[in-house]
Amino acid sequence: LFVDEAHHISANTWNGIKEQFVVQRVVQFTATPFRNDTQSLGAKIIYNYTIDEDQKAGYVTNVPLEPVEEYFQVSMNHAITEKAIKLLQHDMDSGLDHLMMARVKTKERAKEVFNLYQKLAPELKPVLVHSDLSKTEQNKRLAYLRAREAKVVV
């Protein structure tokens, strides 16, 4: 059994499929071998293709690190948001058609980050998308991104 996107293997549905192949070999592939919820993928890593190898092969361009040095949670959130806005504005001023996504762990956190973007850069018309929204509402909000009316999605 070959499992792609194997970081999902801990989910009940995926694991149920894997369990049907206990007597066969299972090979799992993922670019994200560690889950945020710390659940195990139930496998050992036998090959690791690093981002450095990816970049040297030309599959991925080098992404520069943009450090934010702030050590208090409230001001850190503000500093990260300001830095991200500054970088997006620079790209847009350079003629690049870039969008920005802020990915967070919880819906509560998403609302906090969304509110920061709304406060600091309302001209970017940020949108908030999460699983509690209806598919219709999610699609409506994402349509603003596709149309480039919004430049930020949380």
FENDAUR-V307682 format. One record per helix or strand of 2 or more residues. SS is the DSSP state (alpha for helix, beta for strand). FROM is the first residue (numbers start at 0). LEN is the number of residues. If there is no record, write none. Layout:
SS;FROM;LEN
SS;FROM;LEN
//
This chain:
beta;1;2
alpha;5;3
alpha;11;8
beta;26;2
alpha;50;6
alpha;72;21
beta;99;2
alpha;106;14
alpha;121;3
alpha;134;12
beta;151;2
//
